[in-house]
Amino acid sequence: MNPRFVAGNRVELLESGAQYFPALIAAIDAAAAEIHLQTYIFENDATGRAVSAALACAVRRGVVVRVLVDGFGAREFPAMLGAELLAAGVEVLVYRAEIAPLRLRRHRLRRLHRKVAVIDGRVAFVGGINIIDDWDMGTTPEQIPPRYDYAVRIEGPLLASIHASTRHIWQTVRWARLHRRLPEPPRRPPDDTPRGDMRATFVIRDNLRHRRDIEEAYLDAIGAARREVLIANAYFLPGRRFRHALAEATRRGVRVTVLLQGRVEYRLLYHATQALYGALLGGGVRIFEYHTSFLHAKVAVVDGAWSTVGSSNIDPFSLLLAREANVIITDARFGDELRASLRRAMDNGAREVRHEDWRDAPLAMRIARWLAYGLVRLAMGIVGYGRRDYGK
């Protein structure tokens, strides 16, 4: 499905929580009618409590506030901040609550991984940043810099599609949870007044009509690239089509660079990704690993004019299973800003992986990589997904 771009938008790049959370809380504090917030993680930490307090304050002003969290990523939320928000008058729903954690079923891997907020239908936030402190994993600001991530703040005609998608998921989950009330009209219709001069589109992944929309958007952009493809991704395990697209781009003379996580967060995915380094490097793709802090970004810039910021990783769980949301912007100024930010991260906190480094790794390490990749393929096969891209 070709994404429909709309003009007249103002899209502001927000780098990590230091820029994102003040902007989000300011928008919540200015809300007059309705707030929708959807997130994979909503942690009971300083950041989570600050956002929660702003939401509760909005309810006291008469604002309708609806919060949707994922049942796995935010599994402690209902008993903690969720209970407090419910008591304050916030409407709270959980997407696929974890009832039987030891049972492996296909639907348990279908998570709500998107991070979207829509305030009064006039401003939206989309990206990869969860409601959680920039410092986690047992670290402090003195030990490690903040997690590296991105989001965008949006005003303009694109609000109509973001607002509609966000309300649709809320109504779907409410219906599934037996709150079978008729859909309520929005307290305020989305404001589609032009606010800038950027063309953008909102692209989602779900298990019905939009199963491969985000992946296809990436593949179309890579296929049209003439100069440069720059991708930053926390979890990068592309299937055959994606790998072939990158290799074909390098054969056309395109500079293809990927910035990946250099710190071990999820060991299985970390080593599975490294199993693909040989093929990528051999095909001319340059790989950089970010070591300064935890890289959580899911962004890309192609030829300096096509950019995407969102929640979708380039791995089978994001591209084949989870509900995701990305914004694509075709604007040279925005592309230059995002590219410059990524280049700073590469210059100041990343190390390039050379083909000889990968090839000369200890045998035990190479075996661990391929075992990890095999386990990921096996997991996808067990749940019945990914045979085309990840099977034999």
Secondary structure, DSSP 8 states (H G I E B T S, - for coil): -----EEEEEEEEEEHHHHHHHHHHHHHHT-SSEEEEEES-B-SSHHHHHHHHHHHHHHHTT-EEEEEEETTTTTTTTTTHHHHHHHHT-EEEEES--S-TT---GGGG--B--EEEEETTTEEEEES--BS-S--TT--TTTS---B-EEEEEESTTHHHHHHHHHHHHHHHHHHTT--------SS-------SSEEEEEEEE-SSTTSSHHHHHHHHHHHH-SSEEEEEESSB---HHHHHHHHHHHHTT-EEEEEEE-S-SSHHHHHHHHTTHHHHHHTT-EEEEE-SS-B--EEEEETTTEEEEES--BSHHHHHTSBEEEEEEE-HHHHHHHHHHHHHHHHHHEEEE-HHHHHTS-HHHHHHHHHHHHHHHHHHHHTT--HHHH--
